[in-house]
């Protein structure tokens, strides 16, 4: 299937490392690109706090909600066009998958055409112990699913092949 990298970091860094068969979407915009301006804000527009703000009928309070910021460029629409009717995999690199992006992540992860979600994680030394952030990432990802069975089926198990390389500080 189609391999999509969701780039949330505003730079072209993923393009340096991706095989040509991958599609990268700069969902939160790009530096110096007026056609795809940087998107800041909150993206969990399904929670009760957001619903209360929306019900207040005060547009100023909705200023930093990603639901609206996504409509200022083609990135969101391009992404949806890509995943609408094609099988695809998602590769997550360097993103916490936290609540601030739950709306868009839920939209992607719960699609029937989403086959697998590959989670690239960091290893780090904590004193004598080698730790990683894999479990934190998949816990955050699980919050994007209504169906936990779908989460279990789609999220690829922890795999050493998906450790993010780190540059040692000298």
Chimera marker file (.cmm) of the C-alpha trace (Angstrom):
<marker_set name="trace">
<marker id="1" x="0.000" y="0.000" z="0.000" r="1" g="1" b="0" radius="0.5"/>
<marker id="2" x="0.800" y="3.671" z="0.035" r="1" g="1" b="0" radius="0.5"/>
<marker id="3" x="3.370" y="4.820" z="2.611" r="1" g="1" b="0" radius="0.5"/>
<marker id="4" x="2.661" y="8.254" z="4.080" r="1" g="1" b="0" radius="0.5"/>
<marker id="5" x="4.874" y="10.249" z="6.413" r="1" g="1" b="0" radius="0.5"/>
<marker id="6" x="3.048" y="13.002" z="8.272" r="1" g="1" b="0" radius="0.5"/>
<marker id="7" x="5.590" y="15.736" z="8.790" r="1" g="1" b="0" radius="0.5"/>
<marker id="8" x="4.601" y="17.888" z="11.773" r="1" g="1" b="0" radius="0.5"/>
<marker id="9" x="7.916" y="19.741" z="12.175" r="1" g="1" b="0" radius="0.5"/>
<marker id="10" x="7.720" y="22.493" z="9.511" r="1" g="1" b="0" radius="0.5"/>
<marker id="11" x="10.959" y="21.451" z="7.780" r="1" g="1" b="0" radius="0.5"/>
<marker id="12" x="11.997" y="19.318" z="4.815" r="1" g="1" b="0" radius="0.5"/>
<marker id="13" x="14.032" y="16.956" z="7.022" r="1" g="1" b="0" radius="0.5"/>
<marker id="14" x="12.000" y="13.802" z="6.188" r="1" g="1" b="0" radius="0.5"/>
<marker id="15" x="12.667" y="14.259" z="2.476" r="1" g="1" b="0" radius="0.5"/>
<marker id="16" x="16.386" y="13.692" z="3.118" r="1" g="1" b="0" radius="0.5"/>
<marker id="17" x="15.772" y="10.181" z="4.435" r="1" g="1" b="0" radius="0.5"/>
<marker id="18" x="12.687" y="8.824" z="2.695" r="1" g="1" b="0" radius="0.5"/>
<marker id="19" x="12.639" y="6.392" z="-0.203" r="1" g="1" b="0" radius="0.5"/>
<marker id="20" x="11.031" y="7.929" z="-3.285" r="1" g="1" b="0" radius="0.5"/>
<marker id="21" x="8.027" y="5.603" z="-2.879" r="1" g="1" b="0" radius="0.5"/>
<marker id="22" x="7.009" y="7.430" z="0.331" r="1" g="1" b="0" radius="0.5"/>
<marker id="23" x="4.710" y="10.434" z="0.355" r="1" g="1" b="0" radius="0.5"/>
<marker id="24" x="5.428" y="13.139" z="2.945" r="1" g="1" b="0" radius="0.5"/>
<marker id="25" x="2.785" y="15.678" z="3.866" r="1" g="1" b="0" radius="0.5"/>
<marker id="26" x="3.774" y="18.830" z="5.760" r="1" g="1" b="0" radius="0.5"/>
<marker id="27" x="0.498" y="18.895" z="7.632" r="1" g="1" b="0" radius="0.5"/>
<marker id="28" x="1.510" y="21.759" z="9.925" r="1" g="1" b="0" radius="0.5"/>
<marker id="29" x="2.944" y="23.881" z="7.147" r="1" g="1" b="0" radius="0.5"/>
<marker id="30" x="6.421" y="24.780" z="6.020" r="1" g="1" b="0" radius="0.5"/>
<marker id="31" x="8.903" y="27.537" z="6.761" r="1" g="1" b="0" radius="0.5"/>
<marker id="32" x="8.933" y="30.182" z="4.029" r="1" g="1" b="0" radius="0.5"/>
<marker id="33" x="5.991" y="28.748" z="2.084" r="1" g="1" b="0" radius="0.5"/>
<marker id="34" x="3.049" y="31.130" z="1.834" r="1" g="1" b="0" radius="0.5"/>
<marker id="35" x="0.968" y="28.393" z="0.188" r="1" g="1" b="0" radius="0.5"/>
<marker id="36" x="1.384" y="26.160" z="3.247" r="1" g="1" b="0" radius="0.5"/>
<marker id="37" x="1.792" y="28.432" z="6.265" r="1" g="1" b="0" radius="0.5"/>
<marker id="38" x="2.729" y="27.086" z="9.674" r="1" g="1" b="0" radius="0.5"/>
<marker id="39" x="-0.188" y="25.769" z="11.744" r="1" g="1" b="0" radius="0.5"/>
<marker id="40" x="-0.061" y="26.287" z="15.502" r="1" g="1" b="0" radius="0.5"/>
<marker id="41" x="-2.828" y="25.555" z="17.943" r="1" g="1" b="0" radius="0.5"/>
<marker id="42" x="-4.938" y="22.849" z="19.514" r="1" g="1" b="0" radius="0.5"/>
<marker id="43" x="-6.348" y="19.926" z="17.547" r="1" g="1" b="0" radius="0.5"/>
<marker id="44" x="-8.489" y="17.868" z="19.917" r="1" g="1" b="0" radius="0.5"/>
<marker id="45" x="-11.759" y="19.289" z="18.685" r="1" g="1" b="0" radius="0.5"/>
<marker id="46" x="-13.816" y="16.327" z="19.863" r="1" g="1" b="0" radius="0.5"/>
<marker id="47" x="-13.307" y="16.807" z="23.599" r="1" g="1" b="0" radius="0.5"/>
<marker id="48" x="-15.849" y="18.450" z="25.885" r="1" g="1" b="0" radius="0.5"/>
<marker id="49" x="-13.700" y="21.542" z="26.597" r="1" g="1" b="0" radius="0.5"/>
<marker id="50" x="-13.588" y="22.370" z="22.893" r="1" g="1" b="0" radius="0.5"/>
<marker id="51" x="-17.329" y="21.820" z="22.547" r="1" g="1" b="0" radius="0.5"/>
<marker id="52" x="-17.945" y="24.330" z="25.363" r="1" g="1" b="0" radius="0.5"/>
<marker id="53" x="-15.742" y="26.943" z="23.649" r="1" g="1" b="0" radius="0.5"/>
<marker id="54" x="-17.478" y="26.351" z="20.327" r="1" g="1" b="0" radius="0.5"/>
<marker id="55" x="-20.905" y="26.768" z="21.945" r="1" g="1" b="0" radius="0.5"/>
<marker id="56" x="-19.947" y="30.215" z="23.296" r="1" g="1" b="0" radius="0.5"/>
<marker id="57" x="-20.422" y="31.788" z="19.845" r="1" g="1" b="0" radius="0.5"/>
<marker id="58" x="-17.163" y="33.735" z="20.182" r="1" g="1" b="0" radius="0.5"/>
<marker id="59" x="-14.939" y="33.366" z="17.116" r="1" g="1" b="0" radius="0.5"/>
<marker id="60" x="-11.942" y="34.909" z="18.895" r="1" g="1" b="0" radius="0.5"/>
<marker id="61" x="-11.783" y="31.881" z="21.194" r="1" g="1" b="0" radius="0.5"/>
<marker id="62" x="-11.521" y="29.598" z="18.158" r="1" g="1" b="0" radius="0.5"/>
<marker id="63" x="-8.494" y="31.427" z="16.744" r="1" g="1" b="0" radius="0.5"/>
<marker id="64" x="-5.916" y="28.752" z="17.598" r="1" g="1" b="0" radius="0.5"/>
<marker id="65" x="-7.936" y="25.645" z="16.809" r="1" g="1" b="0" radius="0.5"/>
<marker id="66" x="-6.292" y="23.502" z="14.113" r="1" g="1" b="0" radius="0.5"/>
<marker id="67" x="-9.678" y="22.528" z="12.696" r="1" g="1" b="0" radius="0.5"/>
<marker id="68" x="-9.797" y="25.969" z="11.096" r="1" g="1" b="0" radius="0.5"/>
<marker id="69" x="-6.069" y="26.421" z="10.464" r="1" g="1" b="0" radius="0.5"/>
<marker id="70" x="-6.031" y="23.261" z="8.321" r="1" g="1" b="0" radius="0.5"/>
<marker id="71" x="-8.378" y="24.982" z="5.885" r="1" g="1" b="0" radius="0.5"/>
<marker id="72" x="-5.791" y="27.697" z="5.086" r="1" g="1" b="0" radius="0.5"/>
<marker id="73" x="-3.730" y="25.382" z="2.852" r="1" g="1" b="0" radius="0.5"/>
<marker id="74" x="-4.149" y="22.297" z="0.689" r="1" g="1" b="0" radius="0.5"/>
<marker id="75" x="-2.159" y="19.949" z="2.963" r="1" g="1" b="0" radius="0.5"/>
<marker id="76" x="-5.141" y="18.531" z="4.847" r="1" g="1" b="0" radius="0.5"/>
<marker id="77" x="-7.203" y="18.123" z="1.684" r="1" g="1" b="0" radius="0.5"/>
<marker id="78" x="-4.247" y="16.530" z="-0.126" r="1" g="1" b="0" radius="0.5"/>
<marker id="79" x="-3.852" y="14.072" z="2.732" r="1" g="1" b="0" radius="0.5"/>
<marker id="80" x="-7.540" y="13.130" z="2.729" r="1" g="1" b="0" radius="0.5"/>
<marker id="81" x="-7.471" y="12.724" z="-1.066" r="1" g="1" b="0" radius="0.5"/>
<marker id="82" x="-4.549" y="10.304" z="-0.703" r="1" g="1" b="0" radius="0.5"/>
<marker id="83" x="-6.163" y="8.141" z="1.970" r="1" g="1" b="0" radius="0.5"/>
<marker id="84" x="-9.781" y="8.295" z="0.835" r="1" g="1" b="0" radius="0.5"/>
<marker id="85" x="-9.876" y="5.062" z="-1.204" r="1" g="1" b="0" radius="0.5"/>
<marker id="86" x="-6.379" y="3.536" z="-1.101" r="1" g="1" b="0" radius="0.5"/>
<marker id="87" x="-4.716" y="1.195" z="1.326" r="1" g="1" b="0" radius="0.5"/>
<marker id="88" x="-1.939" y="2.968" z="3.178" r="1" g="1" b="0" radius="0.5"/>
<marker id="89" x="0.518" y="2.681" z="6.034" r="1" g="1" b="0" radius="0.5"/>
<marker id="90" x="1.479" y="5.475" z="8.403" r="1" g="1" b="0" radius="0.5"/>
<marker id="91" x="5.054" y="6.011" z="9.615" r="1" g="1" b="0" radius="0.5"/>
<marker id="92" x="5.341" y="8.241" z="12.693" r="1" g="1" b="0" radius="0.5"/>
<marker id="93" x="8.718" y="9.866" z="13.322" r="1" g="1" b="0" radius="0.5"/>
<marker id="94" x="9.433" y="12.310" z="16.141" r="1" g="1" b="0" radius="0.5"/>
<marker id="95" x="5.839" y="13.101" z="17.046" r="1" g="1" b="0" radius="0.5"/>
<marker id="96" x="4.303" y="12.535" z="20.459" r="1" g="1" b="0" radius="0.5"/>
<marker id="97" x="0.849" y="11.785" z="18.999" r="1" g="1" b="0" radius="0.5"/>
<marker id="98" x="-0.531" y="13.725" z="21.947" r="1" g="1" b="0" radius="0.5"/>
<marker id="99" x="-3.936" y="15.268" z="22.411" r="1" g="1" b="0" radius="0.5"/>
<marker id="100" x="-3.067" y="18.490" z="20.587" r="1" g="1" b="0" radius="0.5"/>
<marker id="101" x="-3.267" y="16.514" z="17.310" r="1" g="1" b="0" radius="0.5"/>
<marker id="102" x="-5.864" y="13.915" z="18.232" r="1" g="1" b="0" radius="0.5"/>
<marker id="103" x="-8.433" y="15.174" z="15.699" r="1" g="1" b="0" radius="0.5"/>
<marker id="104" x="-6.305" y="14.653" z="12.613" r="1" g="1" b="0" radius="0.5"/>
<marker id="105" x="-4.665" y="11.494" z="13.920" r="1" g="1" b="0" radius="0.5"/>
<marker id="106" x="-8.057" y="9.938" z="14.650" r="1" g="1" b="0" radius="0.5"/>
<marker id="107" x="-9.192" y="10.871" z="11.132" r="1" g="1" b="0" radius="0.5"/>
<marker id="108" x="-6.215" y="9.009" z="9.678" r="1" g="1" b="0" radius="0.5"/>
<marker id="109" x="-5.821" y="6.057" z="12.017" r="1" g="1" b="0" radius="0.5"/>
<marker id="110" x="-9.469" y="5.016" z="12.061" r="1" g="1" b="0" radius="0.5"/>
<marker id="111" x="-9.887" y="4.955" z="8.270" r="1" g="1" b="0" radius="0.5"/>
<marker id="112" x="-10.637" y="1.480" z="6.994" r="1" g="1" b="0" radius="0.5"/>
<marker id="113" x="-7.821" y="1.819" z="4.452" r="1" g="1" b="0" radius="0.5"/>
<marker id="114" x="-5.202" y="2.425" z="7.163" r="1" g="1" b="0" radius="0.5"/>
<marker id="115" x="-3.409" y="-0.926" z="7.321" r="1" g="1" b="0" radius="0.5"/>
<marker id="116" x="-0.474" y="-0.400" z="9.681" r="1" g="1" b="0" radius="0.5"/>
<marker id="117" x="0.966" y="2.322" z="11.867" r="1" g="1" b="0" radius="0.5"/>
<marker id="118" x="4.738" y="2.127" z="12.283" r="1" g="1" b="0" radius="0.5"/>
<marker id="119" x="6.022" y="3.971" z="15.339" r="1" g="1" b="0" radius="0.5"/>
<marker id="120" x="9.635" y="5.147" z="15.296" r="1" g="1" b="0" radius="0.5"/>
<marker id="121" x="10.826" y="5.631" z="18.860" r="1" g="1" b="0" radius="0.5"/>
<marker id="122" x="13.826" y="6.960" z="20.782" r="1" g="1" b="0" radius="0.5"/>
<marker id="123" x="16.177" y="5.021" z="23.005" r="1" g="1" b="0" radius="0.5"/>
<marker id="124" x="18.043" y="6.891" z="25.713" r="1" g="1" b="0" radius="0.5"/>
<marker id="125" x="20.339" y="6.151" z="28.616" r="1" g="1" b="0" radius="0.5"/>
<marker id="126" x="18.936" y="6.820" z="32.085" r="1" g="1" b="0" radius="0.5"/>
<marker id="127" x="21.868" y="6.229" z="34.403" r="1" g="1" b="0" radius="0.5"/>
<marker id="128" x="22.785" y="2.572" z="33.927" r="1" g="1" b="0" radius="0.5"/>
<marker id="129" x="19.445" y="1.717" z="32.317" r="1" g="1" b="0" radius="0.5"/>
<marker id="130" x="18.596" y="1.888" z="28.617" r="1" g="1" b="0" radius="0.5"/>
<marker id="131" x="15.036" y="3.178" z="28.203" r="1" g="1" b="0" radius="0.5"/>
<marker id="132" x="12.792" y="4.182" z="25.317" r="1" g="1" b="0" radius="0.5"/>
<marker id="133" x="9.592" y="6.114" z="24.668" r="1" g="1" b="0" radius="0.5"/>
<marker id="134" x="7.732" y="3.426" z="22.681" r="1" g="1" b="0" radius="0.5"/>
<marker id="135" x="5.047" y="2.749" z="25.316" r="1" g="1" b="0" radius="0.5"/>
<marker id="136" x="4.360" y="6.459" z="25.808" r="1" g="1" b="0" radius="0.5"/>
<marker id="137" x="3.872" y="6.848" z="22.061" r="1" g="1" b="0" radius="0.5"/>
<marker id="138" x="1.499" y="3.906" z="21.661" r="1" g="1" b="0" radius="0.5"/>
<marker id="139" x="-0.511" y="5.002" z="24.722" r="1" g="1" b="0" radius="0.5"/>
<marker id="140" x="-0.962" y="8.393" z="23.062" r="1" g="1" b="0" radius="0.5"/>
<marker id="141" x="-1.882" y="6.714" z="19.775" r="1" g="1" b="0" radius="0.5"/>
<marker id="142" x="-4.488" y="4.561" z="21.551" r="1" g="1" b="0" radius="0.5"/>
<marker id="143" x="-6.315" y="7.755" z="22.605" r="1" g="1" b="0" radius="0.5"/>
<marker id="144" x="-6.928" y="8.460" z="18.910" r="1" g="1" b="0" radius="0.5"/>
<marker id="145" x="-8.989" y="5.291" z="18.507" r="1" g="1" b="0" radius="0.5"/>
<marker id="146" x="-12.563" y="4.671" z="19.530" r="1" g="1" b="0" radius="0.5"/>
<marker id="147" x="-12.115" y="1.000" z="18.620" r="1" g="1" b="0" radius="0.5"/>
<marker id="148" x="-9.302" y="-0.490" z="20.698" r="1" g="1" b="0" radius="0.5"/>
<marker id="149" x="-9.559" y="-3.626" z="18.522" r="1" g="1" b="0" radius="0.5"/>
<marker id="150" x="-8.672" y="-1.467" z="15.532" r="1" g="1" b="0" radius="0.5"/>
<marker id="151" x="-5.758" y="0.021" z="17.501" r="1" g="1" b="0" radius="0.5"/>
<marker id="152" x="-4.500" y="-3.486" z="18.339" r="1" g="1" b="0" radius="0.5"/>
<marker id="153" x="-4.782" y="-4.592" z="14.727" r="1" g="1" b="0" radius="0.5"/>
<marker id="154" x="-3.134" y="-1.541" z="13.151" r="1" g="1" b="0" radius="0.5"/>
<marker id="155" x="-0.264" y="-0.508" z="15.437" r="1" g="1" b="0" radius="0.5"/>
<marker id="156" x="2.872" y="-2.447" z="14.509" r="1" g="1" b="0" radius="0.5"/>
<marker id="157" x="4.535" y="-4.060" z="17.530" r="1" g="1" b="0" radius="0.5"/>
<marker id="158" x="7.695" y="-2.639" z="19.031" r="1" g="1" b="0" radius="0.5"/>
<marker id="159" x="10.560" y="-3.448" z="16.694" r="1" g="1" b="0" radius="0.5"/>
<marker id="160" x="14.268" y="-2.557" z="16.887" r="1" g="1" b="0" radius="0.5"/>
<marker id="161" x="14.084" y="-1.661" z="13.180" r="1" g="1" b="0" radius="0.5"/>
<marker id="162" x="12.089" y="1.439" z="14.173" r="1" g="1" b="0" radius="0.5"/>
<marker id="163" x="14.532" y="3.033" z="16.614" r="1" g="1" b="0" radius="0.5"/>
<marker id="164" x="15.209" y="6.640" z="15.638" r="1" g="1" b="0" radius="0.5"/>
<marker id="165" x="18.929" y="7.175" z="15.136" r="1" g="1" b="0" radius="0.5"/>
<marker id="166" x="20.503" y="9.662" z="17.528" r="1" g="1" b="0" radius="0.5"/>
<marker id="167" x="23.584" y="11.780" z="16.984" r="1" g="1" b="0" radius="0.5"/>
<marker id="168" x="25.881" y="11.597" z="19.988" r="1" g="1" b="0" radius="0.5"/>
<marker id="169" x="26.783" y="14.939" z="21.553" r="1" g="1" b="0" radius="0.5"/>
<marker id="170" x="30.516" y="15.478" z="21.855" r="1" g="1" b="0" radius="0.5"/>
<link id1="1" id2="2" r="1" g="1" b="0" radius="0.2"/>
<link id1="2" id2="3" r="1" g="1" b="0" radius="0.2"/>
<link id1="3" id2="4" r="1" g="1" b="0" radius="0.2"/>
<link id1="4" id2="5" r="1" g="1" b="0" radius="0.2"/>
<link id1="5" id2="6" r="1" g="1" b="0" radius="0.2"/>
<link id1="6" id2="7" r="1" g="1" b="0" radius="0.2"/>
<link id1="7" id2="8" r="1" g="1" b="0" radius="0.2"/>
<link id1="8" id2="9" r="1" g="1" b="0" radius="0.2"/>
<link id1="9" id2="10" r="1" g="1" b="0" radius="0.2"/>
<link id1="10" id2="11" r="1" g="1" b="0" radius="0.2"/>
<link id1="11" id2="12" r="1" g="1" b="0" radius="0.2"/>
<link id1="12" id2="13" r="1" g="1" b="0" radius="0.2"/>
<link id1="13" id2="14" r="1" g="1" b="0" radius="0.2"/>
<link id1="14" id2="15" r="1" g="1" b="0" radius="0.2"/>
<link id1="15" id2="16" r="1" g="1" b="0" radius="0.2"/>
<link id1="16" id2="17" r="1" g="1" b="0" radius="0.2"/>
<link id1="17" id2="18" r="1" g="1" b="0" radius="0.2"/>
<link id1="18" id2="19" r="1" g="1" b="0" radius="0.2"/>
<link id1="19" id2="20" r="1" g="1" b="0" radius="0.2"/>
<link id1="20" id2="21" r="1" g="1" b="0" radius="0.2"/>
<link id1="21" id2="22" r="1" g="1" b="0" radius="0.2"/>
<link id1="22" id2="23" r="1" g="1" b="0" radius="0.2"/>
<link id1="23" id2="24" r="1" g="1" b="0" radius="0.2"/>
<link id1="24" id2="25" r="1" g="1" b="0" radius="0.2"/>
<link id1="25" id2="26" r="1" g="1" b="0" radius="0.2"/>
<link id1="26" id2="27" r="1" g="1" b="0" radius="0.2"/>
<link id1="27" id2="28" r="1" g="1" b="0" radius="0.2"/>
<link id1="28" id2="29" r="1" g="1" b="0" radius="0.2"/>
<link id1="29" id2="30" r="1" g="1" b="0" radius="0.2"/>
<link id1="30" id2="31" r="1" g="1" b="0" radius="0.2"/>
<link id1="31" id2="32" r="1" g="1" b="0" radius="0.2"/>
<link id1="32" id2="33" r="1" g="1" b="0" radius="0.2"/>
<link id1="33" id2="34" r="1" g="1" b="0" radius="0.2"/>
<link id1="34" id2="35" r="1" g="1" b="0" radius="0.2"/>
<link id1="35" id2="36" r="1" g="1" b="0" radius="0.2"/>
<link id1="36" id2="37" r="1" g="1" b="0" radius="0.2"/>
<link id1="37" id2="38" r="1" g="1" b="0" radius="0.2"/>
<link id1="38" id2="39" r="1" g="1" b="0" radius="0.2"/>
<link id1="39" id2="40" r="1" g="1" b="0" radius="0.2"/>
<link id1="40" id2="41" r="1" g="1" b="0" radius="0.2"/>
<link id1="41" id2="42" r="1" g="1" b="0" radius="0.2"/>
<link id1="42" id2="43" r="1" g="1" b="0" radius="0.2"/>
<link id1="43" id2="44" r="1" g="1" b="0" radius="0.2"/>
<link id1="44" id2="45" r="1" g="1" b="0" radius="0.2"/>
<link id1="45" id2="46" r="1" g="1" b="0" radius="0.2"/>
<link id1="46" id2="47" r="1" g="1" b="0" radius="0.2"/>
<link id1="47" id2="48" r="1" g="1" b="0" radius="0.2"/>
<link id1="48" id2="49" r="1" g="1" b="0" radius="0.2"/>
<link id1="49" id2="50" r="1" g="1" b="0" radius="0.2"/>
<link id1="50" id2="51" r="1" g="1" b="0" radius="0.2"/>
<link id1="51" id2="52" r="1" g="1" b="0" radius="0.2"/>
<link id1="52" id2="53" r="1" g="1" b="0" radius="0.2"/>
<link id1="53" id2="54" r="1" g="1" b="0" radius="0.2"/>
<link id1="54" id2="55" r="1" g="1" b="0" radius="0.2"/>
<link id1="55" id2="56" r="1" g="1" b="0" radius="0.2"/>
<link id1="56" id2="57" r="1" g="1" b="0" radius="0.2"/>
<link id1="57" id2="58" r="1" g="1" b="0" radius="0.2"/>
<link id1="58" id2="59" r="1" g="1" b="0" radius="0.2"/>
<link id1="59" id2="60" r="1" g="1" b="0" radius="0.2"/>
<link id1="60" id2="61" r="1" g="1" b="0" radius="0.2"/>
<link id1="61" id2="62" r="1" g="1" b="0" radius="0.2"/>
<link id1="62" id2="63" r="1" g="1" b="0" radius="0.2"/>
<link id1="63" id2="64" r="1" g="1" b="0" radius="0.2"/>
<link id1="64" id2="65" r="1" g="1" b="0" radius="0.2"/>
<link id1="65" id2="66" r="1" g="1" b="0" radius="0.2"/>
<link id1="66" id2="67" r="1" g="1" b="0" radius="0.2"/>
<link id1="67" id2="68" r="1" g="1" b="0" radius="0.2"/>
<link id1="68" id2="69" r="1" g="1" b="0" radius="0.2"/>
<link id1="69" id2="70" r="1" g="1" b="0" radius="0.2"/>
<link id1="70" id2="71" r="1" g="1" b="0" radius="0.2"/>
<link id1="71" id2="72" r="1" g="1" b="0" radius="0.2"/>
<link id1="72" id2="73" r="1" g="1" b="0" radius="0.2"/>
<link id1="73" id2="74" r="1" g="1" b="0" radius="0.2"/>
<link id1="74" id2="75" r="1" g="1" b="0" radius="0.2"/>
<link id1="75" id2="76" r="1" g="1" b="0" radius="0.2"/>
<link id1="76" id2="77" r="1" g="1" b="0" radius="0.2"/>
<link id1="77" id2="78" r="1" g="1" b="0" radius="0.2"/>
<link id1="78" id2="79" r="1" g="1" b="0" radius="0.2"/>
<link id1="79" id2="80" r="1" g="1" b="0" radius="0.2"/>
<link id1="80" id2="81" r="1" g="1" b="0" radius="0.2"/>
<link id1="81" id2="82" r="1" g="1" b="0" radius="0.2"/>
<link id1="82" id2="83" r="1" g="1" b="0" radius="0.2"/>
<link id1="83" id2="84" r="1" g="1" b="0" radius="0.2"/>
<link id1="84" id2="85" r="1" g="1" b="0" radius="0.2"/>
<link id1="85" id2="86" r="1" g="1" b="0" radius="0.2"/>
<link id1="86" id2="87" r="1" g="1" b="0" radius="0.2"/>
<link id1="87" id2="88" r="1" g="1" b="0" radius="0.2"/>
<link id1="88" id2="89" r="1" g="1" b="0" radius="0.2"/>
<link id1="89" id2="90" r="1" g="1" b="0" radius="0.2"/>
<link id1="90" id2="91" r="1" g="1" b="0" radius="0.2"/>
<link id1="91" id2="92" r="1" g="1" b="0" radius="0.2"/>
<link id1="92" id2="93" r="1" g="1" b="0" radius="0.2"/>
<link id1="93" id2="94" r="1" g="1" b="0" radius="0.2"/>
<link id1="94" id2="95" r="1" g="1" b="0" radius="0.2"/>
<link id1="95" id2="96" r="1" g="1" b="0" radius="0.2"/>
<link id1="96" id2="97" r="1" g="1" b="0" radius="0.2"/>
<link id1="97" id2="98" r="1" g="1" b="0" radius="0.2"/>
<link id1="98" id2="99" r="1" g="1" b="0" radius="0.2"/>
<link id1="99" id2="100" r="1" g="1" b="0" radius="0.2"/>
<link id1="100" id2="101" r="1" g="1" b="0" radius="0.2"/>
<link id1="101" id2="102" r="1" g="1" b="0" radius="0.2"/>
<link id1="102" id2="103" r="1" g="1" b="0" radius="0.2"/>
<link id1="103" id2="104" r="1" g="1" b="0" radius="0.2"/>
<link id1="104" id2="105" r="1" g="1" b="0" radius="0.2"/>
<link id1="105" id2="106" r="1" g="1" b="0" radius="0.2"/>
<link id1="106" id2="107" r="1" g="1" b="0" radius="0.2"/>
<link id1="107" id2="108" r="1" g="1" b="0" radius="0.2"/>
<link id1="108" id2="109" r="1" g="1" b="0" radius="0.2"/>
<link id1="109" id2="110" r="1" g="1" b="0" radius="0.2"/>
<link id1="110" id2="111" r="1" g="1" b="0" radius="0.2"/>
<link id1="111" id2="112" r="1" g="1" b="0" radius="0.2"/>
<link id1="112" id2="113" r="1" g="1" b="0" radius="0.2"/>
<link id1="113" id2="114" r="1" g="1" b="0" radius="0.2"/>
<link id1="114" id2="115" r="1" g="1" b="0" radius="0.2"/>
<link id1="115" id2="116" r="1" g="1" b="0" radius="0.2"/>
<link id1="116" id2="117" r="1" g="1" b="0" radius="0.2"/>
<link id1="117" id2="118" r="1" g="1" b="0" radius="0.2"/>
<link id1="118" id2="119" r="1" g="1" b="0" radius="0.2"/>
<link id1="119" id2="120" r="1" g="1" b="0" radius="0.2"/>
<link id1="120" id2="121" r="1" g="1" b="0" radius="0.2"/>
<link id1="121" id2="122" r="1" g="1" b="0" radius="0.2"/>
<link id1="122" id2="123" r="1" g="1" b="0" radius="0.2"/>
<link id1="123" id2="124" r="1" g="1" b="0" radius="0.2"/>
<link id1="124" id2="125" r="1" g="1" b="0" radius="0.2"/>
<link id1="125" id2="126" r="1" g="1" b="0" radius="0.2"/>
<link id1="126" id2="127" r="1" g="1" b="0" radius="0.2"/>
<link id1="127" id2="128" r="1" g="1" b="0" radius="0.2"/>
<link id1="128" id2="129" r="1" g="1" b="0" radius="0.2"/>
<link id1="129" id2="130" r="1" g="1" b="0" radius="0.2"/>
<link id1="130" id2="131" r="1" g="1" b="0" radius="0.2"/>
<link id1="131" id2="132" r="1" g="1" b="0" radius="0.2"/>
<link id1="132" id2="133" r="1" g="1" b="0" radius="0.2"/>
<link id1="133" id2="134" r="1" g="1" b="0" radius="0.2"/>
<link id1="134" id2="135" r="1" g="1" b="0" radius="0.2"/>
<link id1="135" id2="136" r="1" g="1" b="0" radius="0.2"/>
<link id1="136" id2="137" r="1" g="1" b="0" radius="0.2"/>
<link id1="137" id2="138" r="1" g="1" b="0" radius="0.2"/>
<link id1="138" id2="139" r="1" g="1" b="0" radius="0.2"/>
<link id1="139" id2="140" r="1" g="1" b="0" radius="0.2"/>
<link id1="140" id2="141" r="1" g="1" b="0" radius="0.2"/>
<link id1="141" id2="142" r="1" g="1" b="0" radius="0.2"/>
<link id1="142" id2="143" r="1" g="1" b="0" radius="0.2"/>
<link id1="143" id2="144" r="1" g="1" b="0" radius="0.2"/>
<link id1="144" id2="145" r="1" g="1" b="0" radius="0.2"/>
<link id1="145" id2="146" r="1" g="1" b="0" radius="0.2"/>
<link id1="146" id2="147" r="1" g="1" b="0" radius="0.2"/>
<link id1="147" id2="148" r="1" g="1" b="0" radius="0.2"/>
<link id1="148" id2="149" r="1" g="1" b="0" radius="0.2"/>
<link id1="149" id2="150" r="1" g="1" b="0" radius="0.2"/>
<link id1="150" id2="151" r="1" g="1" b="0" radius="0.2"/>
<link id1="151" id2="152" r="1" g="1" b="0" radius="0.2"/>
<link id1="152" id2="153" r="1" g="1" b="0" radius="0.2"/>
<link id1="153" id2="154" r="1" g="1" b="0" radius="0.2"/>
<link id1="154" id2="155" r="1" g="1" b="0" radius="0.2"/>
<link id1="155" id2="156" r="1" g="1" b="0" radius="0.2"/>
<link id1="156" id2="157" r="1" g="1" b="0" radius="0.2"/>
<link id1="157" id2="158" r="1" g="1" b="0" radius="0.2"/>
<link id1="158" id2="159" r="1" g="1" b="0" radius="0.2"/>
<link id1="159" id2="160" r="1" g="1" b="0" radius="0.2"/>
<link id1="160" id2="161" r="1" g="1" b="0" radius="0.2"/>
<link id1="161" id2="162" r="1" g="1" b="0" radius="0.2"/>
<link id1="162" id2="163" r="1" g="1" b="0" radius="0.2"/>
<link id1="163" id2="164" r="1" g="1" b="0" radius="0.2"/>
<link id1="164" id2="165" r="1" g="1" b="0" radius="0.2"/>
<link id1="165" id2="166" r="1" g="1" b="0" radius="0.2"/>
<link id1="166" id2="167" r="1" g="1" b="0" radius="0.2"/>
<link id1="167" id2="168" r="1" g="1" b="0" radius="0.2"/>
<link id1="168" id2="169" r="1" g="1" b="0" radius="0.2"/>
<link id1="169" id2="170" r="1" g="1" b="0" radius="0.2"/>
</marker_set>
